[in-house]
Amino acid sequence: MKTRLLFIAILFLQTTLFAQSETDTKSFLSGKTSVYRSYGNGKSQSIDFSLKYPSDWKKQEGERPHIAQKFLKTNGQTSISYLVLINRIDGPKLSQEEISNELNNVETSVPNGGIFISNKKNFKIDGKNATLLTYKMNRKTSVDNEVTMFVSVYSIIYRNYLIQIQCSVGGTTGSQDFAQIFESYSVFFSLVANSFVLQSKWK
């Protein structure tokens, strides 16, 4: 009986999360969003950009030096989030060929222990060549707890900066079908990436 009730509870929460992804997508399309602007944020490394996020999502500073900003929501033990990372590529100004090579090799950035899923190329974000890397990650947070994350990373290069929009869905391993929830948010994450505007281009 307890097993059946647990299954029903998980199924209900998962159905709720699927409905939530549809709600978030519709909100984005209907303009129920706020705009984040990085101007003045030291973690953006002088790169001025803007990005939309649902008005009811949380906005917070990144924990690490290269995370310019993070946007997230939680539903039970499931976390849905996206963040912007900016890393400088050392050396002289990159040529177009070098930029292409960097983007073509982003799949090598899958973290240790991560499982490569796919890599989409030949599309643009705000007029810049872009790639989309997707992978799965299982990570131990304690002896008795493991977290599963599905991650999509949109990457572009501006001057000598690698700019990445990292989108993820995850939570305690086994508590949800994170693969399906992640898939249900694919359109939403695409809308997020396409809302990115590199304001620095116009200065």
Summary of the structure (lengths in Angstrom):
residues: 203
radius of gyration: 17.8
end to end distance: 64.3
largest distance: 65.6
contacts: 597
relative contact order: 0.18
helix: 32%
strand: 43%
